[in-house]
């Protein structure tokens, strides 16, 4: 009888250890931003050069302040128009996702690896929209959702989502972000 108890006790310990190890391993993989990027099939292009007298990113201590980016496609064209008139909420969401990808390219160029990101801290999302449009948060969710998909809990951030009468070159969205790094 004691032999059976000992075996069951040891088996429970082994099961607990394997379960814990499996959980930790999946957590580490889930938080590997570079792996998540590949799993989603996202290829980062070289970040676009600033169009005026500013830089893409400024580092202050362990914080990166990224300049506003918009939904620039790989061919250099932008998603343009006013959400609520020229674009639907879904199209605005996609523009915000593309803007997030453009910011990821800046981060990758600056850090060498997205795994050096400790936390997405603050997002300011600006939506080019009509005066009566009230769903700016639904549009900027495209940006926020992608950051959480790539960084897991480290991608959750404080955020503002506001409407703008106009944005440069009539782009659909522009986003600024503050990022904490290792």
Buried (B, 14 or more C-beta within 10 A) or exposed (E): EEEEEEEEEEEEEEEEEEEEEEEEEEEEEEBBBEBBBEEEEBEBEEBBEEEEEEEBBEEEEEBBBBBBBBBBEEEEEBBBBBBBEBBEBEBBBBBBBBBBBBBBBBBBBBBEEBBBBBBBBBBBBBBBBEEEBEBBBBBBBBBBBBBBBBBBEBBBBEBEBEBBEEBEEBBBBBBBBBBBBE
